């Protein structure tokens, strides 16, 4: 879990901000707000090799960071706070970033989705981070919160701006609903904007920037770092190898240099889920999908193919209009009642208002002779609830290859069972269960299916 914590701490160091000019600059809250627009992204790079860096001098100066490496990388996208799983823990958040990475635990790669939460209310406050992943059937989570919130940036910010931030960083790591590690670290930090000038980052682009010197005092010692922050979002951050390093010239740094740049959104929509299911209310296949946000979305064509890697053909008449640009989650469905028998793959062909085309990953389903979706599945499977996030009801679908005893239950993040949705003997086939979360608080929950010695667990989000 320490590797996960390190990754999240790196994300704490994110820098985000707006507009350009050369010479002395001032970064305002409106600059920050413009750069936090939903759909915008940061390409966050980590240089694990460079050990020295020229940090310029106080006052007017310049920096050339074009030689920094990209040994590892994360893409962080600004998302709608209400669509994230940790809204209850960070109720004051006005903005959030989402990223995905792989955490290796005892040699097992675990896909992790993580979120960083901010509050822009005059100053920019860092509330903390949360992450979810699963070790086999066991859900894992990390929650890192700052109490009170860390004053990330004092705004407006210009040469000579100073501020302090005193907070406790609380970290809780859980596996299968049980806490496996919990720590608290007190921070007393001071900041001073002591230099300004043009900054060159990898790729050769030049950005007008401020230099922020940071002194962070904890029980483990004092750490001195520098944040080089441009109005257009470009940034470099380093930590001095020791507190005796000078404030000018070339210094020793450790353990890595981090840099980022603002990038244009690569996708016009955030697709939460896409499922191809037997159509229990009629013939053929029922397709369901949800988006968290959309940008210039004209709509979706439904495509069907015999192989996941190609040969997709648009289903005649299968077009579903999009919602243009919206930050409100949307749910869609389409019934392909004319699907022929066999095993098929479906995908979404998403079309922008300007005609640009994007494709979803394919979803697989079987259709038996007569055009009815296969009603006896070959494998034990637990589907993602739909819609997700939901309020207050959602549907959970699961499949049983044969008659068996099942238990489907919902748990909170503490591992406490809050609802039993199914229990007892059931015939093989596809099953739908409706879950009503009216009596529960907003937040993240887990639902687990047990049958014939097999277990599967998935996450759902209840949003009020």
Secondary structure, DSSP 8 states (H G I E B T S, - for coil): -HHHHHHHHHHHT--------SSS--B-HHHHHHHT-TT-EEEEEEESS--EEE---SEE--EEETT---SEEEEEEEE-GGGSTTTTTTTT-SEEEEEEEEEEETTEEEEEEEEEEEEESSSEEEEEEEEEEEETTEEEEEEEEEEEEEEEE-SSB-TT-EEEEEEEEEEEEEETTEEEEEEEEEEEEEEEEEEEEEEEETTS-EEEEEEEEEEEEETTEEEEEEEEEETTS-EEEEEBSSTT--SSSEEEB-S-EEEEEEE--S-SEEEEEEEEEE-TTSSBEEEEEEEEEEEEEEEEEEEEESBTTB--EEEEEEEEEEEEEESS-EEEEEEETT--SEEEEEEEEEEETTS-EEE---EEEEEETTTEE-SS-SS-EE---BSSSBSSEEEEEEEESS-EEEEEEEE-TTS-EEEEEEEEEE-SEEEEEEEE-TTS-SEEEEEEEEETTEEEEEEEEE--
